[in-house]
Amino acid sequence: MSRLVGIERELPATAPRVDAGRPQPALDPRDRRPGTRPESAAETRRSAGPRRSLHPWAWWGWALCAATAISLTLNPLMLLLCIGAVVAVVLARRTRAPWARSVRAYLLLAGFILAMRMFFQVVIGRMRSGTVLFTLPSWTAPDWLAGLHFGGPVTLDALLFTLNDTLRLAGILVCVGAANALANPRRALKSVPPALHQISTAVVIALSVAPQLIESGQRVRRARRLRASTSRGRGALRGLLVPVLEDSIERSMQLAASMESRGYGRTLSLQPLGRATATTLLGGMMLMVLGSFAVLGIPGATLLGVAGILVGLGLVVAGLRISGRRLAISHYRPDPWLPAETGAICCGLAAVALSLLLLQLAPGAMTPVTSPPQWPELHPLMPLTALALALPAVLTPAPSKDSL
């Protein structure tokens, strides 16, 4: 008896106490801590919360709607509000994935484009009328340099117009950067229609090459530092290039074997593409091209062009669905489309609808006058447009920061 008491005293405090007559829960083999009680499925859901990554095409649809709303205005106040809303959504819903850091690069690119446009307007811009701020020495290039005119008076009207127009372009770039930061590119390509699975597979492989090379290079350089390698020049390059290529090939083979074991993109049946399907796809693309030409190049044909674009888009979607049915492509864990994805798209469409309404109600506010310079008008619907773009930061589930 005393021996048993001594053994009990030597047991750690974390050891489970066995009660006679009471069924003990089975240990979860994934739990590395011995003797701990595994959580049930309900407890796991409560502790984890409704965290999941939104469908990548939902983010792309929201970003394209935001870019459309931004492209419809030259008002700097509305542009700044919309850009701020897009950036707020990115900061609230991005993860720690490598592509989630791309929004900073797009912001820097937008700032660079803004600075370059302002610089070229000052140096070689053709708009020289209005309130003169200062005058630069002028010089006209010879004919073999296209007769460019450098310098001259720099006016406030020209700078304001260039600022508004470039700010719109910067907003569109920020929207594209937001889509790249929020949407997983591999998941987006995995969710393309079955008719485009060959293209999506090639793009996935192309997108995976550069990150794998960078990661392999970092791993090889870290190993060389641990071995106190002091080689420089060509010898260091040769000692770095061969292990990087070997590691990349090995990782590629492992990825291919993993995809093969999961049946990624496996074609179960293949039927020939019918003539009607090919005609539908070709006719839809031609209607979209003609409709775009009518909207951009034919005055007074906007409604006809928009109708052609919509009909062509419908034909293309129908053709892709019909051609996709002839291929039975397997999917590994397809991403679901839930009400949160629909809500994000609806927020973007609401912003576009408000922008179109502003064009009808207050065209002067959407395109402010810069000659003579005037303070832009802030219409009450403009903050609502930015609010509609910012709603996905609240309506969509917060993803896990470590999720890919």
N, C-alpha and C positions, 0 to 999 in steps of 0.2 A: 504493500500500500504506500509506504513512504517513497519507494522507488517511482511509482506512478506520479505522486505529487511532485517529485523533483523533475520528472520529464515534462510535466505540464508547466512548471515554472520556466523551463528553458525554451518553451515555444515562443515565437515572436508574437507581438501584439496584433499583427495583421492576420494571423492564422485563423481560419474559420472555426467556430465552435459547433461541434456536432451534437445536436439534440436527439436523443433517442425517441423514436416514434414519429418524428416529423420529416416529411420528404424534403430532401435538399435539392435546390435548383442545379441544373446541369451547368457546368462551367463552359463558358464560351471559349473555344480554342483560339479565337483571335485576340483574346484578352491576355496580355503577357503578365499581368500582375496575379500571382497565385492567390487563390482564396477570395477574390473579389466577386461580388454578385453581379452578373451581367444585367444591363438594363433591358427592359422590354422594348418592343417596337414603338409603343405609344410614348414611353418615356424618352426614347431617342428622338422621335419627331418633335416632342415638346422642347427638348433641350436644344435641338438644332434649329428649330423655327422654320418658317416657310422660305428657306434660302435656296435659290436655284438661279441659274443663268437664263436670261430671256432668250427666246429664239433669235438667232443671228439675223434672219431676214426681217424680223420685226424691228430691230434697231436700224437696219438699212432703210426700211420703208419710212420710219420716223425721220431719219436724217435726210432722206430725199425730199420729204414733205417740208422739212425745215429749210432746205436749200431753195425749194420752189417759193416758199413764202418770202425768203430774203431777196430772191431775184426780182420780185415784183415791186420793189421800192428802192428809192434813192435817199430816203429820209435818214440822216445819220442817227437820230435818236432811236428810231425803230430798229435800225440795224444793230446798234449797240445793245438794245434790250434783248433782241433775239439771239445775238452771239453770247451774251451773258447767260441766257436761259440754257442754251446748248452746252456751254461749258459747265454750268451747275449740274446738269444731268450726268455729264461724264464723270465729274468728281464724285457724285453720289452713287453711281452704279458701275464703276469700272472695278476690275480685279487687279491682281498683281502679275498678270500674265505679261509676257514681253511686248505683245502688240498693244497693251493698254497704255503704254508710255508714248505712243505715237502722237497723241494730241498735242504734246508740247512741241514736237517737231513741226506740226502743221501750224501752230500758233507762231512759231518763229518764221516759218515760210510766209505766212500771211503778213507779218510785220516787215519782212524783207521786201515783199512785192509792193507793199504800201510805200516804203521808203524809196524804192527804185522808181515807181511811177511818179512820185513827187519830184524826184531828182530830174528825171527826163522832161517833165513838164517845165521845170525851171530852166533847163539847159536848151532843149530843142523843141519845146512845145509850140504849137501853132496858135493857141489861144493867148492873145496879147492885149485884148481889149478889156476895159473896166478900170477899177480902182488900182492905180499903180502903187505897189509897195516899194520896189527898188528897181533899178535898171542895171543890167549886166552889159559888159562890152559885147557888141554884136560882130559876127563874122559869118560870111556866106561861103560855103564850100564850093569847089569847082563842080562842073557837070559830071565828071567821072565819079564824084561822091554823092550823086543824086541831088546836088544842089541844096544840101541841108543848111538851114539857117540856125546858127548858134547864138545864144544870148538874146538881149533885148529887154524890153520892160516885162517885169514879173508882176502879174495882177492878182488881186485877191479873188476875183471872180473865177479865174482859171484854176487857182489852187483849191477853192471850195468844190468846184465841179469835179476835179480830179480826185479829191479826197472822198467825196460821196461815191463816185463810181468805183474806186479801188476798194473802199470799205465794203461794198456789196460783194466784190470778188473775194475779199478776205473772208467774209461770212460764209460764202459757199465752200471755201477751202476748209474752214473750221468744221462745217457740217460733215464733209467727207472724212476729216480726221476723227470726228466723234464716232462715226460709223465704224471706222477701223479700230478705234480704241475699245468700243463696247462689244463688237461682234467678233466671235471666234472665227477666223477665216477657214479653218478646217471643218468646223461644224457647218458653216455656211455653204461650203462646196459640197459637203455630204448631203445637204438638203436640196440640191438642185433637182430638176425633173429627171426621170430615168433616161429620157432621150439624150441627155447631155452627160451621161455618166463617164464616157471616155474622156471628154474635155475636163470634167471636174477631177478625175483621177490624175491626169497629167498636171493640172494646176496645183493639186495638193503636193505632188512630188516636187514640182518646181519650187513651191513655197517652203518646202522642208529642207532644201539643199543648203541655203545660206545659214539658217539657224544651226543646223547640225555642224557645218564647218566651223562656225564661230565657237560653238560649245566645245567641239573637239580641240580647236586651237587653244582655248583657255585651259582645258584639262591637260594638254601636253605641256604647255608652258608652266603650269603649276607643278607638274611632275619633274620638269627639268630644274626648277628652282629648288625643289626638295632634294634633288641629287647634287646640288651645288655645281651645276654646269656653268662654265665660264666661256664657252665658245661664242664667237662673234662672226659676223660677215656671212660668207657663202656656206661655211661649215654649219653655222647655226641654222641657216635656212634649210639646208638639206636635212639636218637632224630634226627639224620641226615639220617639214613638208611630208616626209614619208610616214611618220606616226599619225599625222592628221588624216591623210588619205586612207590609211589602213583602218583607223578607228571609224571614219565615216562610212567606209564600205561595210564594215562589220555591223554597225548600227543600222544601215540600210537593209542588210540581209535579215536582221532581227525584226525590223519593221515589216518587211515583206512576209516573213514567216508568220508573224502575229496577225497580219491582215488576212493571210490565206487561211489560218486556223479559225478565224471568226467569220469566214465567208464574205469578206468585204467586197461588194460590187460583183458578186458572182452572177453570171447570166444563166438563168435556168432554162429559158426558152427564147428562141429568136425566130421572128417571122419577117418576111420581106416587106419593105416599105411600099405602100400602095401609091398609085398615081394621084389619087384624090388627096391624100395626106400631103404629098409633096407640093401639089398645086395650092393647097390651103396655106402652107407655110410660106411659099414664094409670093402668093398674092397678098398675104398679110404684111410681109416685110415691104413690098412695093407700095402698099397703101400707107404705111407708116412713113416711108421716105417722101412720098408725094405730099402727104399731109403736113409734114414738117417744112417742106419747101413752100407750101401755100401759106403757112403761118408766118414764116420768116421773110419770104420774098415777094409775095403778091399782096398788095394793099387791098383791103376790103374782103379778103377771103379767109379771115380768121376762123369763123364758124365752120366753114367747109373744111378747112385744114384740120381743126380739132376733131370734127366728125370722122374724117379719114383716119386720123391717128387712133381714135378709139376703136373704130371698126377693124383696122389692121392689127391692133393689139389683141382684140378678141380672137381674130383668126389665128394669130401666132400662138396664143395660149391653147386654143382648141387643137391646133396641129401638133403642138408638143404633147398634149395629153393623149392624143390618138396614137402618135408615134411611140410614146412611152409605154402604151399597153402591149405593144408587140415584144417588149423586153420585160422579163420577170427578174428584176434586180433585187437581190437580198439586201437588207439594211440591218446594221448592227446598232441597236439602241437608238432608234430614230427620235429626234427632238419633237416633243409634243407642242401643239399650238393651242394655248389655253386663253382664257379671257384676258389675262394680263397682256398678251401679245396684241390682241385685238384692241385693247384700250390704248396701247402705245401708238398703234396706227391711227386710231380715231383722233388722238391728240394732234398728230401731225396734220391730218386732213382738216381738223377744225382750224388750225393755224392758216392753212392755205385758203379755206373758205373765208376767214376773217380778212385776209389780205385782198382777196378778190372783191369782197364787200367794200373795203376801204377804197379800192380803185374806182368803184362806182359812186360812193358817197363823198369822198374827199380826194379827188385826183391831185389837187394842189398840195395836199399834205404828204401824199406818197412820193411826189416828185417836186421837191421844194425849188424855188427860184434862187439861182445863184448870181444872176446878173440883172439888177443890182443885188448885192448880198442881203439876205434876209434870214432872220432866225427861224429854223424849221419849226413847224407846228406839231405839237404832240396831241394827236387825236385820242379820245378815250378808248377807241378800239385797239390802239397799238399796244398798250400794256396787257390787254386781254390776249392778244396774239402771242406775246412773249410768255404769258402765264400758261397758255395752252401748250406751248413747247416745253415748258418746265414741269408740267404735271407728271410725266413719266418718272421723275425723280421720287415721287411719292406713291404713285399708283402701282408701279412695278415692284416685284419682290427684290429685296437686297441680296445680291449674290454673295457667296463665300469669297473672301478676298483671295484665297488660295486656289479657287476653281479656275479651270482652263476652258 
